[in-house]
Each structure stands twice: as C-alpha cells, then as structure tokens.
C-alpha cells in the first residue's frame, strides 16, 4: 500500500507575486485530505517546490509515495537533472548555481526519507485531484490577501 500526493503551487495575480502551495493527500486507506499554505512573495517555481516539500512532509518517512505534479520543473529536478546537478556541485549546464538551491536541497532531503515515484500530469486538464490542489493554492492566496486588507 502506498500514498499519493498531488501538489501544486503558484503565484498570483503576477509572477513573482503572492505565492502559495496546495496538496491533496490520498492515504493507503483511500482517505483524502487537503492542505495548503501561503508562502509570501515568491515565484511559481518557488511555490511548486514548496508544494512538493510540504506535501511529502505529510507522508510518514519510509513510506512509498507517488508524487503527482503538473510541474515538470519539480519532477525533472527530482529525476532527470538531479544526478548531473549533484555531480557538478549543484551547478546547471551554464556552470551557475541551480536556482532555488536551498529548496532543492530540502526537497531532496525530504524525498530521500521516503520511497518516491513521480508522475507528471497536464495542468488544468480535468484531473480531479490536480484541480483540487490548484484550488487550494488560490484559496491560500485569497485568504492571505483578505487578512492583509
């Protein structure tokens, strides 16, 4: 039995701008829970990374978990790009430090404590849980804006 976590992050109404994350967790017993949080001023990439970190932190360590995201940035950073970045001292192909380095380090630490598989899903394509994660992002931003007013 394993967990599934759908994550999304975003900045709105501008990028960069007010940023938040959302996660829909499906437990092995099929119980679904919703989580979100406001980050503050940030970019879509920061919000997507934060969503993956926060979503995975909701899963017990050593558990099998499928991380589902519409962010190829997050998923490729966890899979395709990681070994090259680490081999090159966390530098990209331009020999520059990877953007959002501290978030990547945190994501790797959290992911390494779990047995993570990844799956990309096209955003806004009608997937129930991906859409719910997106709504959670908007709700967190809206709540923060109301509280600031």
N, C-alpha and C positions, 0 to 999 in steps of 0.2 A: 504494500500500500504506500502511496506517496501523496504529497501535497502538490497543489497547483497554485501559482501566484501570478495574477495578471497585474501588470504595473503600467502606469502612465504618469507623465509629468509634463508640465507646460508653463509657459509664461504668457500672461495676457493682461491688458489688451495689446501689449507690444513685447517684442523680444529683442533685448532684455526688458524685463518688467517684473511686476508682481508674479512670483512663481510658487507652484505648489506641486504636490505629488498625490497619487491615489493608488491604492492596491486592493484587489479583490482576492481573498484567500479562499481556496476550496480545500478543506481538510480531508484526510483519508476517509472519514465517515460521511463525506459529502456536505457537511455543514459549511455554509458560505458566510464569510464576514467581510465587512467593508471598513477601510481605514484610509485616512488622508491627513495631510498636514500642510501648513503654509511655511514656505522657506524664507520669504522676504524677497528682496530684489535679486533676480537671477536670470539665467538663460534657459531655453528649452533643454539644452544638453545637461546643465546642472540639475534641472528638475527631473529629467529622465534617469540620471544616475542616482539621484536621491531616492526616487521611487523604487528602483531595484534594490538599493541598500535597505531601505525601510521595510519593503515587502519581504525580503529574505530574512531580516531580523525577526519577523513574526513567526518564522518557521523554526521549530526546535533544531539545535545543532545535530549533526549526523543524520538528519532526515533526507530522504530522497525528495527532490522538489523539481517541478518543471516551471521555469521562469518564462512567462509568455509576455512579449512586449511588441509594440509597433515601432520601437526604436532600434534600427539597425546599428546605430552608433553604440548603444549599450551591448547588444548581443554580439556584434563583431568584436568589440573591445574585450568581451569575456572569452571569446573563442578564437577567431582568426588572428587578431592583432596582438594578443597578449604575449605570446612567446617571443615575437620579434621585439616588442617594446621592452620586455624584461631583458632579453639578450643584449639590447642596445642601451641599457641603463635608463629605461623609460623615456627614450627619445624616439621621435617619429622618423619617417623617411627623410625629412628635411634636417635631421640631426638636432631638432628643437625638443625641449621637454614636452611631453604629452600634455595637452590642455586638460585642466581639471585633475591634475595629478593626484592630489590628496583624496579626492573622491574615488578615483580608480583604485588607489591603494586600499581604501576602506572597502570598496566593493569586492576586491579580490580576497581580502581577509574574511569577509562575511561569507562569500561564496565558497571559499575553501573549507569552511567549517561545516558545509552541507554537501550533499551529492546533487549537484545542479546540472540539469539538462536545460537547453534553451529551445524556444520556438518563436519564430517571427510570425506576426500576424499583421496584415494590412490594416492600418488605422481607419476608423470610420467606415468599416466595411460591413457593419451589421452584426459583428460578433457580440453577443450579449455581455460577456464579462469585460471585454475590452471597452465597450461603450460605457459600462458602469464605472470603470476606472477613470475614464475621461470625464464623466460627470462629477466624480469625486474631486478631481483637480479643480474644476470650475466652482464647485461648492466651497472649497477651501479658500480660493482666491476671493470669491464674493463675500464670504464671512469676514475675512481679514479686511477687506475694503469697507464693509459696514462698520466694523469695530474701530476703524481708523477715522471714520467720519464724525 
